[in-house]
């Protein structure tokens, strides 16, 4: 029982769990805005066909503006994640030194993000005279910080989560909020559907602009295409535009599961992990118990589940409408809407992919779909009876 109560987290550090929870709530707000944006009826961008010689080009003719609050919330979430690191670091510096730090020492407590061993050594040298003892060369806290530095990533240290966090927050604090844009993550011709998302060809990480050519086919040829638009975030000073929610998730997970535990304990991250979120909008007589009761599902995971469930609702509704013409679109939409996201995903997960047209798999899928059809019928009949 003691272990489940995060006994590795000292009382002096309990507040860091609240900071992490606040960051996850902010990412959740980003996810809510992105869901509404990405699921708008008219789509996040529009296309028009432009004849060019013997070909027809699909050209972007509009891109829906991203709500201004998205980049502001992104910046707030990243700053909160950096604060979780800095607050844990300062608290531990005072604890290890055995007393409150004087003004000179306090100013030297900061988390570096060194991309080379030499840069980290320079950082330590600047703390030899006035820095806290624990941060000087050979100090315990210096050792813990060393293990979290980007230079330990042998290739592309700039892609280390700490390096990305510092890059984003420095830009957000001193230059401008996060820069976001729509980009096309993937596409495929419907008659060439890949077996799995991993088989989709990668596309350039660039913002989608009006005038961009998405596809080109012979004039008079109809080739249905499935598009996967997403929202990317620019890594300041680079031409990289990773998926926004994924960037937030990777950084927040590292801060929660690696940076904070290692700064606090000086060891491999102990179990259990801190929750992604717990109830910080109310006061708790027993904060540790509230933390232990927190969620282990991140805001980014919830966002992806929500998007997947929305797509599954649309696909399932289309299939069932073709199976049973007696069920109206309104009835199917009402039945699917009252199912939770988990319930929709659980039902869809039972349907098996069948690229090789295996008869057994086909029969199993038909039985499952018939069961879902009957479920929708029963719901519609119950609603009709209640209305009468």
N, C-alpha and C positions, 0 to 999 in steps of 0.2 A: 504493500500500500504506500509506503514512504516513497518508493521510487516513482510511482505514478503521480506523486505530488511534486515532482521536479525538485527533489531534495538537493540536487546539485546546484540549484540557483539560490545564492545567499539572499537574505532579506534586503541587503543593500542594493541588490540588482532587480528586485521585483518590478520596479517601474519600467524596465526595458521591455518586459512582455507587453505592457500597455502601449508603448511606442510602436512596437511591431504590429500590434492589433490595429492601431490607428492607421498605419501605413496600408495594411490590408483593406481596411474600410475605404480608404481613398482609392485604391486600385479597383475595389468593387464599384465605386461610383464611376470610375473610368469605364469599366465593363458595361455598366448600365447604359451610359451614353452611347458607347460603341454599338451595343445591341440595337438600340432604337435607330441609330444612324444606318447600320448595315442592313436592317430589316425594313427600311422604308419602302413603301409600295412602288415608287418610281425607280428604285435602285440607286446606288451611289454614283453611277455614271451612265451616260447614254451613248448609243452608237448610231451612226448613219452610214448608208452604203454610198460609196463614191466610185463611179465607173472610171477606170483608167485604162484606155486601150482595150485589150481583150480580157481585162480583169476587173473585179469588183473588190474594193477595199472597205473593210469595216473600220471606220474612223471615229475616234472619241469626239463627241460634239458637246458634252457637258460633264462636269464633275461636281457633285453636290458638296457644298462647303461643310467642312468639319466644324462642329460647335466649338466656339472659342474656349469653353470651359474645359474641354478635353486636355489641351496642353497645359493649362493652369493646374488642373488636378494631377497630371503626370508629374509636373515639377514638384508639387507639394508632397506627393508620395515618395519621390526619390530623396527629397530633403529630409523627410521623416526617417527613411532608412539610414541615411548617413548620420542623422542625429542619434539613432539607436547605437551605432558604433562609437561615436564620439562620447556619448554619455556614459556608456559602459567603460570606455577607456579612462575617462577622468575619475569616475568612481573608484575604479580599481587602482589607479595611480595613488589616490589619497589613502586608500586602504593599505597598500603595500608599503607606502612611506610612513604610515603610522600616525599621520596628523594632517590637518588641512594644509594645502600648498600655499606658499607665499605667491605674490602677484607675478614675480618673474618666472617661477617654476610653472605656474598655472598657464601662462601664455605659451609655454613650450609643449603642452600636452595636446597632441593632435595625431590623427591617423595618417601616415604617409601612404602614398601609392607609388612605390618605386619600381620602375621598369628594368632596373639593373642593380646588381649587387653594389656597384660603386656608388650609385645614387643613395642607396640605403645607408651605406657607411658614412656618407656625408651628412645625412639626416641625423645619425647618432652623434657625430662629432659636434654638431651645433647644440647638443644638450649636455656636453661634458662639464661645463662650468655651472650653469644655473638650472639645468633640468632636474626633474625628480630622480632620485637614485634608481628607481625601478626602470627608468627609460634610458639610462646611460649604458654604455657598452658593457655587456655582461649582466645587466639588470634583468629581472624576471619578466617584466612587462615588455621590455625590448625583445626578449626571446619570443614571446607570444606574438608580437606584431610581426616579427621576421617571418614566421610561418604563414602569414596571411598575405604576403607581398606578391604583386603580379610577376616579379622577375623569376619566381619559382616555376611559372608556366614556361616551358622550354621554347614553345613556338607561339608567336603572336601574343606577347604579354599584355598588349593593349586590349585584348579580348577578355582578360581576366575580369570577373565581376566587380572587383574593387576598382580597377582602372576605369571600367565603364561607369560605375557609380560616381566617381570623382569627376569624370569628364562631363557627365550630364548635369550634376549639381553645380559645378563651377560655372557652366554656361547659364543655367537657370538663375543663379544668384547674381551674376555679374553682367550678363549679356541680354538674355531674353528667355521667355518660357520655352519649354520643349517645342521643337519644330516637328509637326506631324503632316502626313500627306497620304492620300489614297495611292496604293500601288496594286498591281496585278500579280498575285502570288503564283498563280498557275492557270492554265487553260488546256482543254483538249477537245478534239472533234468527237461528237457523240458516237460516231461510227468507229472510233478508235479509242474507246474508253479503256484506260489502264486498269490492270488487275488490282492495284493498290495505290494509295497516295505516294508511296515511295518511288513508283515508276513514272511519276509526272516529271517532265523535263523542267529543270530550273529556269527561272526567268530573271532578267536583270533586276537588281534592287534599286529601282528608280521610281520617282513619283509619276503618277499617271497624269498626262497633260492633254488639254483639248488639242486635237489635231494628230494625236498619236495613232498609228496604224496598228490595229490589233490582229487582223488576219487579211489574207488576200486569196481569192478563189476565182476560177474562170467565170466570166460574165454569164449570167443566166443559170449558174449552179447554186443550189441551196445546200449549204453545209452547216447544220446546227452545231453550235459550239457551247460548251459549258465553261463559264468563267468563275474564277475565285478571287474576287477583290478583297483586299484587306487594308488596314491602316498601319502605316509604318512610322517609325520615329527616326529622325536623323541623328547619327552619332556626330556631335559637333566636331568640325574640322575634318570630316571624312565624307566620302560619297556613299557611305553605307546607310541603308534604310531597313533595318530589321523590323519584323512584325512587332508592333508596339506592345501588345499584351504579353508577348513572349519575352521581350526584353525586360519588362517589369517583373515578370515571374522569375526569370533566371536570377536577377539581381536580388530580389526580395528573399528567395529561397536560400541563396548563399549567405546573406546577412543573418537570417534566422537560424539556419542549421550549421553554419560554419563560423562566421566571424564572431558573433556574440558569444556562443558557447566556448570558443577557444580563448577569447579575451578573458572570460570569467573564470574558467577552470584551468587553463594552461595545458589541457590534455586533449585527446581525441574527443569529439563531441559526444557527451554522455546521453543516455536514454532516460526518459523519453524526450523527444524534440519539443521545443516550445510550440504551442498552438499557433496557427496562423492568425487566429482571432478569438477573443473572448469578450464578454459583455463589459465594455468600459464606459457605457453611458449611464451606469448606475454605480452607487457605492457598494463596497463589499466589506463585511466584517472579517471575512477570511479570504484575502486576495489569492492566496495560494490555491485554495479549493476552487475558486472561480477560474483561475488559469488552467487547472487540471481538467475542468469541464469544458474547455474551449474547443473550437473546431480544428480539425486537421486538414480540411479542404481549403485550398487557397482561392482567393478571389478570381485568379486567372483560370483555375480549373472550373469554377462555377460558371464563368463566362463561356468557356468552351463547351461545357455541357449544355448550356442554354442555347447556344448557336446550333449545336448538333441536334438537339431536340426539336428546334424550330424547323430545321431542314427535314428531319425525320417525319414531323407532322405533315409537311407538304407532300413528301413522297408517299407516305402511307395513305393520305387522303386521296391522292390521284389513283393509286392502285385499287383501293376499295371502291372508288367511284366507277371504275371500269368493270369491276366484278359484279356490282349490284346497282343497276340503274334505278331501283326503287328508293335508294338512299339519296336524298338531295344533298347538294353541296353544303347547305346550311346545317343539316343534321350531322354530317360528317365533321364539319368545323366545330360544332358545339360539343360533340363527343370527344374529339381530340383536345379541345381547349380545357375540358374539365379534368383531363389526366395531368398529373404532375410530370415534370421533365424526366424524373427518374422512371416513372411508369411507362412513358413513351419509349425511352431508350431500352428499358427492359424488354418490352414487347418486340421492338425492332431487332434487338440483338439475337433473338432466337431464329431469325431468318438467315439462311446461309447463302453466301456467294456461290454461284454455280456456273463459272466460266466454261466448264467442260460439259455442261448439260447432262449431268448425272441424273438418271430417272428417279433414283431413290431420294435425292436431294430435292428434286422438283416436286415429288409427291408430298414430302414433308413440308415444304414451303407452302404448297397449296392448302394443306390441312391447317397450318398456322394462320394463313390469311382468311380461311373460311371461319376460323374461330374468332378472329378479330372482327370480321364482317358481322357475325352473330352478336358479338358484344355491342357493336355500334347499333345494330337493329334493336336490341333490347333497350338500349339507352333512349333511342328515338321513340320507341313505343311507350316507355315509361313517361317521357316528357309529354307525349300526345295525350296519354291518359290523365296526367296531372292538369293539363291545360283544359280538358273537357270537364 
